[in-house]
Amino acid sequence: MQMIEIDGSYGEGGGQILRSAVAVSAITGTPVRIINIRKNRPRAGLSIQHIKSIELVGQMSDAKIEGLSPGSTTITFIPSEIRGGKYSLNIGTAGSISLVLQSITPVASFAPSPVSINVTGGTDVRWSPTIDYFKHVTMPALRMFGFKGTLQLLSRGYFPVGSGSVVIDIEPADLRGAIIDEHRGGPVRGISASSRLPSHVSWRQRDAARKYLESVGLEVGEIELDVRDDLSTGSSITLFSGFHGGSALGERGLPAEKVGTEAAINLANCLESDAAVDPFLCDQLITFMALSKGSSLITTSSVTSHAVTNMWIMEKLTGRRFTVEKNRNIVIQSA
C-alpha cells in the first residue's frame, strides 16, 4: 500500500496529529510518514511520552518504525496486523495516560481478540483530560459507537512524580455510526480526589464545587471522595453531566476551595449550551466517527483547533468526509 505523508505542523501542530495518524495507520494498514513533528512548538520533535505511545501502537500492530527518538521531527510507521493480548506501558514520567488511551482505544477495538493494557504515568495532569473524565465522559460516549471496554484505576499519578496506573480491557467491536445531538442532562456528578494530603482537601474541593453549581441553578448528585496514599502527591476534581465535563488540579498554595470552584465554573460554562458533547470530547470522537460504519452526527458548542486537525487527518487517511455547520449549535457530520 502506498505511503501517505502527513505534515505534523498542520493546524494545532502538536501530539494530536501523531496520536491520530499512527492509530489510523495501524487500523487501515496504511503506512505513514509524519514530517515537521511539533515544528512550531517551543521544543520541536518527539518527547518521551510520544515515543512510548507510538511504541505501544507499534507493538499492537507489529509495525516497523523509523525515526523514533527524542527530538526527532520525522517518523515512518509501517503497520502489519493488529494483535490482541496483554500489553504494558510505563511512560516513565507524569505524561498523560488519557492521551495514550486516545491512541490505543480505536486500535484495540479492531483487534481480533481482547486487549488488556496496563499503563503507568500521569492520571491527573495539565493539558490533558483527567482519568476520571476519560472514564466517565469519554468512554460512555465511545460506547455509543459500539466500543466495548472497561477501565480500572489502580493508583493516581500527579506531576511531577507520575506513577499512576490504570488497566483498560477492550473487546473487539463492530463500530457503527452514532447520532449524538441532544444533551443527556441529569444531575452533576463527580469525583474529588487527593493523594498524600490531608483528607479535608478532597471534601473542601467537593463542597466548594457543589456550592457554586447550586448557586447557578444546577442540580448536583453525588460527588465521590477518593482519598489515597499513592506514590505521588496532589489533588484533582472532575465533574460531569452527560457528555460534558469540567476539571481542575490542585497546586501548592492554591486553596482547595478555589480548585473546586474552578472545576465547577468549567462545567457550568459547558452546560450553558444545550449541545450534546463538550468541545474537548468532540476532539476525541472525530476518530471514531471516521472509523465507524455509516454516517455519524454530533453537536457541540465550539470547534477546537484539535478537532479541525483531527478531521483533516481522518479525511486524508480514511477518505471519509466531514461537514461542519453552524446552527443553534455546531453540527459535525461524517459521511
KEDOTOR-94009 format. One record per residue (C-alpha): residue number from 0; residue in one letter; x, y, z. Coordinates in steps of 0.02 Angstrom, whole numbers, plus 50000, padded with zeros to 5 digits. Each point is the difference from the previous one (the first is absolute). Layout:
N
ATOM, NUM, a, X, Y, Z
...
//
This chain:
335
ATOM, 0, m, 50000, 50000, 50000
ATOM, 1, q, 50063, 50173, 49955
ATOM, 2, m, 50072, 50103, 50142
ATOM, 3, i, 49909, 50161, 50047
ATOM, 4, e, 50099, 50150, 50061
ATOM, 5, i, 49928, 50105, 50141
ATOM, 6, d, 50060, 50175, 50042
ATOM, 7, g, 50017, 50001, 50188
ATOM, 8, s, 49997, 50190, 50007
ATOM, 9, y, 49823, 50010, 49929
ATOM, 10, g, 49867, 50082, 50107
ATOM, 11, e, 50038, 49991, 50186
ATOM, 12, g, 50162, 49912, 49954
ATOM, 13, g, 50015, 49898, 50159
ATOM, 14, g, 49983, 49823, 50063
ATOM, 15, q, 49822, 49983, 49932
ATOM, 16, i, 50069, 49971, 49825
ATOM, 17, l, 50116, 49863, 50060
ATOM, 18, r, 49869, 49911, 50104
ATOM, 19, s, 49868, 50004, 49864
ATOM, 20, a, 50111, 49961, 49851
ATOM, 21, v, 50088, 49853, 50081
ATOM, 22, a, 49837, 49925, 50066
ATOM, 23, v, 49912, 50010, 49831
ATOM, 24, s, 50155, 49937, 49911
ATOM, 25, a, 49998, 49844, 50110
ATOM, 26, i, 49814, 49972, 49971
ATOM, 27, t, 49998, 50027, 49812
ATOM, 28, g, 50171, 49922, 49966
ATOM, 29, t, 50054, 50161, 49913
ATOM, 30, p, 50184, 50045, 50023
ATOM, 31, v, 50026, 50181, 50052
ATOM, 32, r, 50147, 50118, 50004
ATOM, 33, i, 49975, 50146, 50119
ATOM, 34, i, 50114, 50151, 49973
ATOM, 35, n, 50023, 50166, 50090
ATOM, 36, i, 49946, 49922, 50164
ATOM, 37, r, 49955, 50137, 50125
ATOM, 38, k, 50100, 50119, 49891
ATOM, 39, n, 49926, 50160, 50071
ATOM, 40, r, 50004, 49948, 50183
ATOM, 41, p, 50131, 50067, 50122
ATOM, 42, r, 50080, 49828, 50002
ATOM, 43, a, 49978, 49925, 49827
ATOM, 44, g, 49999, 49814, 49966
ATOM, 45, l, 49954, 49846, 50099
ATOM, 46, s, 49994, 49996, 50190
ATOM, 47, i, 50017, 49842, 50103
ATOM, 48, q, 49812, 49996, 50022
ATOM, 49, h, 49972, 50000, 49810
ATOM, 50, i, 50131, 49866, 49975
ATOM, 51, k, 49925, 49884, 50130
ATOM, 52, s, 49825, 50018, 49927
ATOM, 53, i, 50059, 49965, 49822
ATOM, 54, e, 50102, 49851, 50060
ATOM, 55, l, 49844, 49925, 50079
ATOM, 56, v, 49895, 50020, 49842
ATOM, 57, g, 50147, 49927, 49905
ATOM, 58, q, 50002, 49847, 50113
ATOM, 59, m, 49812, 49977, 49978
ATOM, 60, s, 50014, 50009, 49810
ATOM, 61, d, 50171, 49916, 49978
ATOM, 62, a, 50060, 50160, 49914
ATOM, 63, k, 50168, 50049, 49931
ATOM, 64, i, 50043, 50172, 50066
ATOM, 65, e, 50141, 50117, 49949
ATOM, 66, g, 50054, 50164, 50079
ATOM, 67, l, 49933, 49962, 50174
ATOM, 68, s, 50121, 50097, 50110
ATOM, 69, p, 49989, 50154, 50113
ATOM, 70, g, 49992, 50160, 49899
ATOM, 71, s, 49970, 49912, 49834
ATOM, 72, t, 49892, 50101, 49882
ATOM, 73, t, 49966, 49860, 49876
ATOM, 74, i, 49938, 49823, 50025
ATOM, 75, t, 49947, 49859, 49885
ATOM, 76, f, 49868, 49878, 50063
ATOM, 77, i, 49968, 49842, 49898
ATOM, 78, p, 49870, 49889, 50085
ATOM, 79, s, 49963, 49816, 49977
ATOM, 80, e, 49854, 49911, 50084
ATOM, 81, i, 49921, 50054, 50164
ATOM, 82, r, 50015, 49871, 50138
ATOM, 83, g, 49903, 49974, 50160
ATOM, 84, g, 50080, 49952, 50165
ATOM, 85, k, 50074, 50082, 50154
ATOM, 86, y, 50111, 50153, 49989
ATOM, 87, s, 50082, 50119, 50122
ATOM, 88, l, 50069, 50174, 49982
ATOM, 89, n, 50097, 50104, 50126
ATOM, 90, i, 50009, 50178, 49936
ATOM, 91, g, 50142, 50028, 50124
ATOM, 92, t, 49941, 50176, 50043
ATOM, 93, a, 49838, 50085, 50051
ATOM, 94, g, 49951, 49997, 49816
ATOM, 95, s, 49812, 49986, 49973
ATOM, 96, i, 49926, 49826, 50004
ATOM, 97, s, 49838, 50068, 49925
ATOM, 98, l, 50090, 50061, 49844
ATOM, 99, v, 50078, 49827, 49978
ATOM, 100, l, 49827, 49922, 50018
ATOM, 101, q, 49936, 50113, 49860
ATOM, 102, s, 50123, 49913, 49883
ATOM, 103, i, 49974, 49821, 50053
ATOM, 104, t, 49810, 49988, 50026
ATOM, 105, p, 49958, 50004, 49814
ATOM, 106, v, 50144, 49883, 49956
ATOM, 107, a, 49949, 49873, 50132
ATOM, 108, s, 49820, 50004, 49939
ATOM, 109, f, 50060, 49929, 49834
ATOM, 110, a, 50104, 49861, 50077
ATOM, 111, p, 49942, 49821, 49963
ATOM, 112, s, 49999, 49956, 50186
ATOM, 113, p, 49988, 50092, 50166
ATOM, 114, v, 50134, 50125, 50050
ATOM, 115, s, 50054, 50039, 50179
ATOM, 116, i, 50122, 50142, 50029
ATOM, 117, n, 50081, 50062, 50160
ATOM, 118, v, 50059, 50181, 49981
ATOM, 119, t, 50107, 50091, 50129
ATOM, 120, g, 50024, 50189, 50001
ATOM, 121, g, 49895, 50154, 50041
ATOM, 122, t, 49815, 49979, 50034
ATOM, 123, d, 49962, 50181, 50046
ATOM, 124, v, 50119, 50120, 49912
ATOM, 125, r, 49988, 50165, 49908
ATOM, 126, w, 49957, 50018, 49815
ATOM, 127, s, 49907, 49834, 49992
ATOM, 128, p, 49836, 49921, 50059
ATOM, 129, t, 50004, 49928, 50176
ATOM, 130, i, 49981, 49812, 50013
ATOM, 131, d, 49829, 50028, 50079
ATOM, 132, y, 49947, 50103, 49848
ATOM, 133, f, 50058, 49860, 49886
ATOM, 134, k, 49907, 49868, 50100
ATOM, 135, h, 49838, 50095, 50032
ATOM, 136, v, 49984, 50111, 49846
ATOM, 137, t, 50106, 49931, 49857
ATOM, 138, m, 49968, 49814, 50021
ATOM, 139, p, 49809, 50014, 50014
ATOM, 140, a, 50002, 50105, 49840
ATOM, 141, l, 50108, 49871, 49911
ATOM, 142, r, 49875, 49865, 50047
ATOM, 143, m, 49874, 50092, 49891
ATOM, 144, f, 50107, 49942, 49853
ATOM, 145, g, 50005, 49820, 50063
ATOM, 146, f, 50163, 50012, 50098
ATOM, 147, k, 50017, 49864, 50131
ATOM, 148, g, 50121, 50038, 50141
ATOM, 149, t, 50021, 50020, 50186
ATOM, 150, l, 50131, 50098, 50098
ATOM, 151, q, 50068, 49970, 50174
ATOM, 152, l, 50096, 50135, 50093
ATOM, 153, l, 50137, 49919, 50105
ATOM, 154, s, 50091, 50155, 50061
ATOM, 155, r, 50001, 50187, 49963
ATOM, 156, g, 50148, 50090, 49924
ATOM, 157, y, 50028, 50186, 50020
ATOM, 158, f, 50141, 50110, 49933
ATOM, 159, p, 50148, 49984, 50018
ATOM, 160, v, 50010, 49822, 50070
ATOM, 161, g, 49868, 49916, 49894
ATOM, 162, s, 49994, 49815, 50045
ATOM, 163, g, 49812, 49992, 49974
ATOM, 164, s, 49937, 49836, 49930
ATOM, 165, v, 49845, 49942, 49906
ATOM, 166, v, 49946, 49840, 49915
ATOM, 167, i, 49887, 50011, 49849
ATOM, 168, d, 49916, 49846, 49927
ATOM, 169, i, 49930, 50015, 49825
ATOM, 170, e, 49898, 49874, 49900
ATOM, 171, p, 49995, 49992, 49809
ATOM, 172, a, 49858, 50108, 49937
ATOM, 173, d, 49902, 50027, 49841
ATOM, 174, l, 49999, 50190, 50007
ATOM, 175, r, 49845, 50085, 49930
ATOM, 176, g, 49952, 50179, 49968
ATOM, 177, a, 49915, 50095, 50140
ATOM, 178, i, 49884, 50149, 50015
ATOM, 179, i, 50041, 50102, 50155
ATOM, 180, d, 49901, 50160, 49980
ATOM, 181, e, 49913, 50031, 50166
ATOM, 182, h, 50070, 50036, 50173
ATOM, 183, r, 49963, 49854, 50115
ATOM, 184, g, 49970, 50110, 50151
ATOM, 185, g, 49987, 49930, 50175
ATOM, 186, p, 50080, 50059, 50161
ATOM, 187, v, 50184, 50045, 50006
ATOM, 188, r, 50107, 49862, 50073
ATOM, 189, g, 50186, 49994, 50032
ATOM, 190, i, 50154, 49939, 50090
ATOM, 191, s, 50107, 50105, 50116
ATOM, 192, a, 50168, 49915, 50025
ATOM, 193, s, 50162, 50023, 50094
ATOM, 194, s, 50157, 49902, 50039
ATOM, 195, r, 50122, 50023, 50146
ATOM, 196, l, 49903, 50152, 50060
ATOM, 197, p, 49883, 50029, 50149
ATOM, 198, s, 49829, 49925, 49964
ATOM, 199, h, 49915, 50169, 50021
ATOM, 200, v, 50076, 50058, 49834
ATOM, 201, s, 49883, 49884, 49903
ATOM, 202, w, 49844, 50047, 50094
ATOM, 203, r, 50038, 50187, 49992
ATOM, 204, q, 50019, 49985, 49811
ATOM, 205, r, 49835, 49906, 49993
ATOM, 206, d, 49904, 50120, 50111
ATOM, 207, a, 50061, 50153, 49904
ATOM, 208, a, 49951, 49921, 49834
ATOM, 209, r, 49828, 49954, 50065
ATOM, 210, k, 49972, 50175, 50070
ATOM, 211, y, 50041, 50084, 49834
ATOM, 212, l, 49899, 49880, 49894
ATOM, 213, e, 49847, 50020, 50108
ATOM, 214, s, 50021, 50189, 49999
ATOM, 215, v, 49978, 50001, 49811
ATOM, 216, g, 49849, 49887, 50007
ATOM, 217, l, 50076, 49832, 49955
ATOM, 218, e, 49942, 49840, 50084
ATOM, 219, v, 50143, 49909, 50085
ATOM, 220, g, 50005, 49814, 50036
ATOM, 221, e, 50140, 49902, 50081
ATOM, 222, i, 50177, 50069, 49995
ATOM, 223, e, 50103, 49853, 50058
ATOM, 224, l, 50152, 50022, 50112
ATOM, 225, d, 50157, 49902, 49951
ATOM, 226, v, 50132, 50023, 50136
ATOM, 227, r, 50161, 49903, 49968
ATOM, 228, d, 50178, 49975, 50057
ATOM, 229, d, 50078, 49962, 49830
ATOM, 230, l, 50179, 50037, 49948
ATOM, 231, s, 49969, 50176, 49935
ATOM, 232, t, 49928, 50150, 50090
ATOM, 233, g, 49858, 50105, 49932
ATOM, 234, s, 49814, 50031, 49985
ATOM, 235, s, 49870, 50012, 49863
ATOM, 236, i, 49814, 50013, 49974
ATOM, 237, t, 49901, 49948, 49847
ATOM, 238, l, 49816, 50041, 49976
ATOM, 239, f, 49886, 49934, 49863
ATOM, 240, s, 49824, 50000, 49934
ATOM, 241, g, 49959, 49899, 49846
ATOM, 242, f, 50138, 50024, 49872
ATOM, 243, h, 50065, 50159, 50082
ATOM, 244, g, 50140, 50013, 50127
ATOM, 245, g, 50102, 50126, 50097
ATOM, 246, s, 50154, 49973, 50107
ATOM, 247, a, 50134, 50090, 50099
ATOM, 248, l, 50165, 49952, 50082
ATOM, 249, g, 50066, 50050, 50168
ATOM, 250, e, 50169, 50083, 50020
ATOM, 251, r, 50108, 50059, 50143
ATOM, 252, g, 49930, 50159, 50077
ATOM, 253, l, 49832, 49990, 49910
ATOM, 254, p, 49854, 49979, 50121
ATOM, 255, a, 49896, 49844, 49974
ATOM, 256, e, 49845, 50111, 49987
ATOM, 257, k, 50070, 50086, 49847
ATOM, 258, v, 50038, 49832, 49918
ATOM, 259, g, 49823, 49939, 50026
ATOM, 260, t, 49924, 50164, 49939
ATOM, 261, e, 50110, 50000, 49844
ATOM, 262, a, 49939, 49827, 49950
ATOM, 263, a, 49820, 50052, 50032
ATOM, 264, i, 50019, 50157, 49893
ATOM, 265, n, 50077, 49898, 49859
ATOM, 266, l, 49854, 49879, 49999
ATOM, 267, a, 49867, 50135, 50023
ATOM, 268, n, 50070, 50094, 49850
ATOM, 269, c, 49984, 49842, 49894
ATOM, 270, l, 49821, 49973, 50058
ATOM, 271, e, 49946, 50173, 49945
ATOM, 272, s, 49981, 49921, 49828
ATOM, 273, d, 49875, 49861, 49965
ATOM, 274, a, 50125, 49917, 49882
ATOM, 275, a, 50022, 49813, 50023
ATOM, 276, v, 50188, 49993, 50031
ATOM, 277, d, 50128, 50122, 50069
ATOM, 278, p, 50135, 50067, 49882
ATOM, 279, f, 50137, 49892, 50077
ATOM, 280, l, 49901, 49839, 49979
ATOM, 281, c, 49963, 50052, 49821
ATOM, 282, d, 50186, 49990, 49962
ATOM, 283, q, 50004, 49819, 50058
ATOM, 284, l, 49843, 49944, 49908
ATOM, 285, i, 50060, 50053, 49827
ATOM, 286, t, 50109, 49844, 49986
ATOM, 287, f, 49855, 49883, 50041
ATOM, 288, m, 49885, 50093, 49880
ATOM, 289, a, 50127, 49968, 49861
ATOM, 290, l, 50028, 49816, 50041
ATOM, 291, s, 49820, 49947, 50031
ATOM, 292, k, 49885, 49925, 49869
ATOM, 293, g, 49869, 50122, 49942
ATOM, 294, s, 49984, 50186, 50029
ATOM, 295, s, 50009, 50086, 50168
ATOM, 296, l, 49942, 50167, 50068
ATOM, 297, i, 50043, 50095, 50158
ATOM, 298, t, 49961, 50173, 50065
ATOM, 299, t, 50120, 50107, 50100
ATOM, 300, s, 50015, 50181, 50055
ATOM, 301, s, 50166, 50039, 49915
ATOM, 302, v, 50132, 49918, 49890
ATOM, 303, t, 50177, 49997, 50068
ATOM, 304, s, 50159, 50001, 49897
ATOM, 305, h, 50025, 49819, 50055
ATOM, 306, a, 49833, 49952, 49922
ATOM, 307, v, 50041, 50090, 49837
ATOM, 308, t, 50168, 49913, 49993
ATOM, 309, n, 49923, 49830, 50036
ATOM, 310, m, 49869, 50019, 49863
ATOM, 311, w, 50139, 50044, 49877
ATOM, 312, i, 50098, 49844, 50048
ATOM, 313, m, 49847, 49887, 49991
ATOM, 314, e, 49953, 50062, 49829
ATOM, 315, k, 50178, 49973, 49939
ATOM, 316, l, 50018, 49824, 50070
ATOM, 317, t, 49824, 49927, 49990
ATOM, 318, g, 49918, 50092, 49855
ATOM, 319, r, 49852, 50047, 50111
ATOM, 320, r, 49935, 50177, 49982
ATOM, 321, f, 49946, 50116, 50140
ATOM, 322, t, 49881, 50147, 49991
ATOM, 323, v, 49987, 50135, 50132
ATOM, 324, e, 49845, 50108, 50010
ATOM, 325, k, 49957, 50140, 50120
ATOM, 326, n, 49820, 49998, 50056
ATOM, 327, r, 49943, 50027, 50179
ATOM, 328, n, 50148, 49888, 50039
ATOM, 329, i, 50140, 49938, 49890
ATOM, 330, v, 49954, 49841, 49905
ATOM, 331, i, 50140, 49885, 49944
ATOM, 332, q, 49956, 49857, 49883
ATOM, 333, s, 50102, 49862, 49919
ATOM, 334, a, 49948, 49921, 49837
//
